[in-house]
């Protein structure tokens, strides 16, 4: 059976994929309304206020860095700064500047997330084709998290960097669920995304099938191929810089995905099912992503030994953000097109009663009964009067 979103994908021509990068026309710096980052793993993402646009296009503006040439970092007036053995304080300061640049990069101001916020409002909603497209491509990108960490680990082993190796190994252990497959982040993401797909009558995702999904965008495949090349063929400092950029922008990105793709449908699940659905997001938004980003920033401070190392870290981060921006451009254009395929499934404005949830396990039946609920309530009141 052809996927419900596959029929519109041929309309995304090669000319469309070569269109100007979308984020260049987005005037808003990051963050517009980013909530405070939770301080501990036990924090809940549900207390965050509504977020404005977070993810962004491919404008490459880490210090106006040209990815093909090294950027002349400031402070090169002294002879010491022109030598490879610059001070540890100078390296630490420049790596902190890298962190600030990633946190304020235009990749965090993309119209894709404006679109998702609009669709997530009560009275609005997604078409099944949009849910199919967005969740399938998101999960396919998630499958590259572990390979990227492994590539960084291999480079750390070759460099003999015990500090980075320890932090990356801890990250990998968490991604793999500490050896428990059902607790691995891939498995938890699959559970959550499939629950939302079921509400929209989409076929369930699975890991093997995701690699050849009919709605997998060419830009996502290109992103994955380019990321592998970045991690495997460039220098270790570039790879570590790219991995840091990935972790740093993941927190606002995942917060926005949770609040627009998952949380609006909370009322359609019972308490236990909802706890399972939000577990993947709680793990990351509640502190994991923030900690991983901090660990990698400290790893960069330890790994960089010269001015050239710092420049490579900047280049790696900039290259990753450019790749991610191009991917988001394609998802945005495809999501707008998918909004024309099929009927919109409205965002629920009122929760269903426990009896309705229990008696209506099928998503289509749930939606029908939700529409009949006010009418049934009126009949009940009339019967009580008699």
C-alpha positions in Angstrom: 0.0 0.0 0.0 1.4 3.4 -1.0 2.1 5.7 1.9 -0.5 8.5 2.4 2.1 11.2 1.9 4.0 9.6 -0.9 1.8 10.9 -3.7 2.7 14.6 -3.3 6.5 14.1 -3.0 7.1 14.1 -6.8 5.9 17.6 -6.8 9.0 18.7 -4.9 11.2 19.2 -8.0 14.9 19.6 -8.1 14.4 23.3 -8.8 12.4 23.6 -5.6 15.2 22.0 -3.7 17.6 24.6 -5.1 15.5 27.5 -3.9 17.1 30.2 -1.7 17.6 29.2 1.9 14.5 30.0 3.9 16.1 31.2 7.1 17.8 34.1 5.3 14.5 35.9 5.2 13.8 35.2 8.8 14.6 38.4 10.8 14.2 37.1 14.3 17.3 36.1 16.3 17.3 33.1 18.5 15.7 32.8 21.0 12.4 34.7 20.6 10.7 33.1 23.6 12.8 30.1 24.6 11.9 28.9 28.1 14.5 28.4 30.7 16.5 25.2 30.4 15.6 22.7 33.1 18.4 22.3 35.6 17.9 18.6 36.4 16.8 15.4 34.8 13.6 15.3 36.8 12.3 18.6 35.3 9.2 18.4 33.2 8.9 19.9 29.8 5.2 20.6 30.3 5.8 23.6 32.4 7.5 25.5 29.6 5.6 28.5 28.0 4.6 28.4 24.4 7.8 28.6 22.3 8.1 30.7 19.2 10.1 29.6 16.2 13.3 27.7 17.1 14.8 25.8 14.3 16.3 27.5 11.3 17.7 27.4 7.8 21.2 27.1 6.4 22.6 30.6 6.8 26.2 30.0 7.7 27.1 32.7 10.1 29.3 31.4 12.9 31.5 34.5 13.0 30.7 34.9 9.2 32.7 31.7 8.7 33.5 30.5 5.3 33.5 26.7 5.6 36.3 26.4 3.0 38.7 28.7 4.8 39.8 29.2 8.4 38.2 32.2 10.1 40.7 34.7 11.5 39.8 34.6 15.2 40.3 37.9 17.1 43.2 38.5 19.4 46.0 37.7 17.0 48.0 40.8 17.7 50.5 39.2 20.1 53.2 36.8 19.0 51.9 34.2 21.4 48.5 34.1 19.7 50.2 33.5 16.3 51.9 30.5 17.7 50.3 27.0 17.9 50.8 26.9 21.7 48.3 29.6 22.7 47.3 29.8 26.4 44.6 27.5 27.8 42.6 30.5 28.9 42.5 31.8 25.3 41.4 28.4 24.1 38.7 28.2 26.7 37.4 31.7 25.9 37.2 30.9 22.2 35.4 27.7 22.8 32.9 29.6 24.9 32.4 31.9 22.0 31.7 28.9 19.8 29.0 27.9 22.3 27.4 31.3 22.2 27.5 31.4 18.4 25.7 28.0 18.1 23.1 29.1 20.6 22.3 32.2 18.5 22.7 30.7 15.0 19.9 31.4 12.5 19.3 27.6 12.2 17.3 28.2 15.4 14.8 30.5 13.6 13.2 28.4 10.9 9.7 28.9 9.4 9.1 25.1 9.7 8.5 25.6 13.4 6.2 28.6 12.9 4.2 26.3 10.7 4.1 23.5 13.4 3.0 26.0 16.0 0.2 27.2 13.8 -1.0 23.6 13.1 -0.8 22.7 16.8 -3.3 25.3 18.0 -6.8 24.2 19.0 -9.1 24.4 16.1 -6.3 23.8 13.7 -4.6 20.4 13.0 -2.4 18.2 10.8 -3.4 16.2 7.8 -2.3 12.5 8.0 0.1 13.2 5.2 1.9 15.8 7.3 2.2 13.5 10.3 3.5 10.8 8.1 6.1 13.0 6.5 7.3 14.8 9.6 7.5 11.9 12.0 9.2 9.5 9.4 11.9 12.0 8.5 12.4 13.0 12.1 12.9 9.4 13.1 15.2 8.7 10.2 17.5 11.5 11.4 17.3 10.2 14.9 18.8 6.9 13.7 22.1 8.7 13.0 22.7 9.8 16.5 24.5 6.6 17.6 26.6 6.3 14.5 27.7 9.9 14.9 28.7 9.3 18.5 30.6 6.2 17.5 32.6 8.1 14.8 33.6 10.7 17.5 34.6 8.0 19.9 36.9 6.4 17.2 38.6 9.7 16.6 39.0 10.3 20.4 40.7 6.8 20.7 43.1 7.7 17.9 43.9 11.0 19.5 44.2 9.5 23.0 41.7 11.9 24.4 40.5 10.2 27.6 38.3 13.0 28.7 36.3 13.2 25.4 36.2 9.4 25.3 34.7 9.1 28.7 32.0 11.7 28.0 31.1 10.3 24.6 31.0 6.8 26.0 28.5 7.9 28.7 26.4 9.5 26.0 26.4 6.4 23.9 25.5 4.2 27.0 22.4 6.5 27.6 21.4 6.4 23.9 21.5 2.6 24.0 19.4 2.4 27.2 22.2 1.1 29.4 22.1 -2.2 27.6 18.3 -2.5 27.8 16.9 -2.3 24.3 13.4 -1.3 25.4 14.9 1.7 27.2 17.1 2.8 24.3 16.3 6.2 22.9 15.5 4.8 19.5 12.8 2.5 21.0 11.3 5.2 23.1 11.1 7.6 20.2 9.5 4.9 18.1 6.9 4.3 20.8 6.0 8.0 21.1 5.9 8.8 17.4 3.9 5.7 16.5 1.3 6.6 19.1 0.8 10.0 17.3 0.8 8.3 13.9 -1.9 5.9 15.0 -4.2 8.8 15.9 -3.9 10.0 12.3 -4.3 6.5 10.8 -0.7 6.3 9.6 1.0 2.9 9.4 3.5 2.3 12.3 7.1 3.1 11.8 9.8 0.5 12.4 13.6 0.8 12.3 14.3 -1.3 9.2 11.4 0.1 7.2 12.4 3.7 8.0 15.5 3.5 5.9 13.4 3.0 2.8 10.3 5.0 3.7 8.5 6.4 0.6 8.2 9.8 2.3 11.9 10.0 3.2 13.0 13.3 1.6 16.0 13.4 -0.6 17.4 16.3 1.5 17.3 14.1 4.6 19.2 11.4 2.8 21.7 14.0 1.7 22.0 15.3 5.2 22.8 11.9 6.6 25.4 11.2 3.8 27.1 14.5 4.4 27.1 14.1 8.1 28.8 10.7 7.8 31.5 12.3 5.6 31.9 15.1 8.0 32.4 12.7 11.0 34.6 10.2 9.2 36.8 12.1 6.8 37.5 15.4 8.4 39.7 16.1 11.5 38.8 15.0 15.0 38.3 18.6 16.1 35.8 19.3 13.3 33.9 16.2 14.1 33.8 17.1 17.8 32.6 20.6 16.9 29.9 19.2 14.7 28.7 16.8 17.5 28.6 19.7 19.9 26.5 21.8 17.5 24.1 18.8 17.2 23.6 18.4 20.9 23.3 22.2 21.6 20.5 22.8 19.1 18.7 19.6 20.0 17.2 20.9 23.2 15.1 23.7 21.7 14.4 21.6 18.7 13.0 18.7 20.7 11.1 21.0 23.0 9.3 22.5 20.0 8.6 19.1 18.5 7.1 17.8 21.7 4.9 20.9 22.2 3.6 20.9 18.6 3.5 17.2 17.5 2.9 15.3 20.8 1.6 17.4 23.7 -1.5 18.7 21.8 -2.9 15.1 21.7 -2.4 14.4 25.4 -6.1 14.2 26.0 -6.4 11.3 23.6 -4.5 8.9 25.9 -4.9 7.4 29.3 -2.5 8.3 32.1 -0.3 5.2 31.8 -0.1 5.4 28.0 0.7 9.1 28.1 3.5 8.5 30.6 5.1 6.0 28.1 4.6 8.4 25.2 6.3 11.4 26.9 9.2 9.4 28.4 11.4 9.9 25.4 10.9 13.7 25.5 11.2 13.9 29.2 14.6 12.2 29.2 16.0 14.7 26.7 14.2 18.0 27.6 14.5 17.3 31.3 18.3 17.6 31.3 20.0 15.0 29.1 20.5 17.3 26.1 21.8 20.1 28.2 24.3 17.9 29.9 25.5 16.3 26.7 26.1 19.8 25.2 28.0 20.9 28.3 30.1 17.8 28.3 31.1 18.3 24.6 31.9 21.9 25.2 34.3 20.9 28.0 35.7 18.1 25.7 36.5 20.7 23.1 38.3 22.8 25.6 40.4 19.9 26.6 41.0 18.6 23.1 42.0 21.9 21.4 45.7 22.5 21.9 46.3 25.3 19.3 44.7 28.1 17.4 44.3 25.7 14.4 42.3 23.2 16.6 39.9 25.9 17.6 39.4 27.0 14.1 38.6 23.4 13.1 36.0 23.2 15.9 34.3 26.3 14.5 34.3 24.9 11.0 32.8 21.6 12.1 30.0 23.3 14.0 29.3 25.6 11.1 29.3 22.8 8.6 26.8 20.8 10.7 24.4 23.7 11.0 24.5 24.4 7.3 23.6 20.8 6.6 20.8 20.8 9.2 19.4 24.1 7.7 19.2 22.6 4.2 17.4 19.6 5.6 14.8 21.7 7.5 14.2 23.8 4.3 13.1 20.7 2.5 10.9 19.4 5.4 9.2 22.8 5.6 8.4 22.9 1.9 7.2 19.3 1.9 5.1 19.8 5.0 3.3 22.8 3.4 2.5 20.6 0.4 1.4 17.7 2.6 -1.2 20.0 4.1 -3.1 19.8 0.9 -3.4 16.0 1.0 -6.3 14.5 2.9 -8.5 16.0 5.6 -7.2 17.7 8.7 -7.5 15.9 12.0 -8.4 18.7 14.4 -6.4 19.3 17.5 -8.7 18.4 20.5 -9.8 21.3 22.6 -11.4 19.2 25.3 -10.2 15.9 26.8 -12.3 12.8 26.4 -13.8 11.1 29.5 -12.2 7.9 30.8 -15.2 5.9 29.7 -14.8 7.2 26.1 -11.1 6.4 26.1 -11.8 2.9 27.3 -14.6 2.2 24.9 -13.0 3.8 21.8 -9.5 2.3 21.3 -9.6 2.9 17.5 -8.4 6.4 16.5 -11.2 6.9 14.0 -13.9 5.8 16.5 -12.3 8.1 19.1 -12.7 11.1 16.8 -16.3 10.2 16.0 -17.3 9.8 19.6 -15.5 13.1 20.5 -17.7 14.8 18.1 -20.9 13.2 19.5 -20.0 13.8 23.1 -21.7 17.2 23.5 -24.9 15.8 21.9 -24.9 12.8 24.2 -24.4 15.1 27.2 -27.4 17.2 26.2 -29.6 14.1 25.9 -28.5 13.0 29.3 -29.5 16.3 30.9 -32.9 16.1 29.2 -33.5 12.6 30.5 -32.7 13.7 34.0 -35.3 16.4 33.8 -38.0 13.7 33.1 
